[in-house]
């Protein structure tokens, strides 16, 4: 068997090509190492122009409507019996313990003053509830010492319901609760509304929420267009013909695979 020995020029060309390949590989490794070692500069967030108070939107005063005046009376009717019950319990404890007269009078006086203060604070707190119906949002404000103002845009309103307790039913009052999207609790919990007015208000804010909701366009494909679409392949035609004959879907799948196999075999033969 003859062995072909490369001549000197061919061996020199092969060695030169091998050296060039080695140099190219070394350059690629160096470039990758430099790329990894170089830190990537992070983009700095641009906050934009710093606006002074004179550039803010014009301040608008909120003209809110107080809730029904009967609500404070209903709260007083609920709180006063509880305060009276607490005073009776404290008096019974003092009679059973029989402390010195001066100490008993001091404890009874402190309990009475505390109950009176708490009842008065709750009564005044009930009179602070007010609300406002605006073009784009529903606003509620409440609080005696810590005042809270809540604004719920109609675009975030998900649903609203009305509840009524036994004391509220006596005074023809209800509580309106408004829920926003993604919130488990009510964003607005407004008590002390007249029953008829609250139902009108609930329907109005739901109408505003529906009117101001962003319109979403969804592509709709009718079943008729799917049924009338023409098959694109021979296998699809065979499947449609078999489906028209009410055959088993498993048989249809086997026939589709057989059609594919016959097509592949014909291609290999060519």
Secondary structure, DSSP 8 states (H G I E B T S, - for coil): -------HHHHHHHHHHHHHHHHHHHHHHHHHHHHHHS--------------GGGS--------EE--THHHHHHHHHHHHHHHHHHHHHHHHHHHHT--HHHHHHHHHHHHHHHHHHHHHHHHHHTT-EEEE-SSEEEEEE-SSS-EEEEEEGGGEEEEEEE--HHHHHTTEEEEEEEETT-SS-SEEEEEEEHHHHHHHHHHHHHHHHHHS---------HHHHHT----SHHHHHHHHHHHTT--HHHHHHHHHHHHHHHHHHHHH-
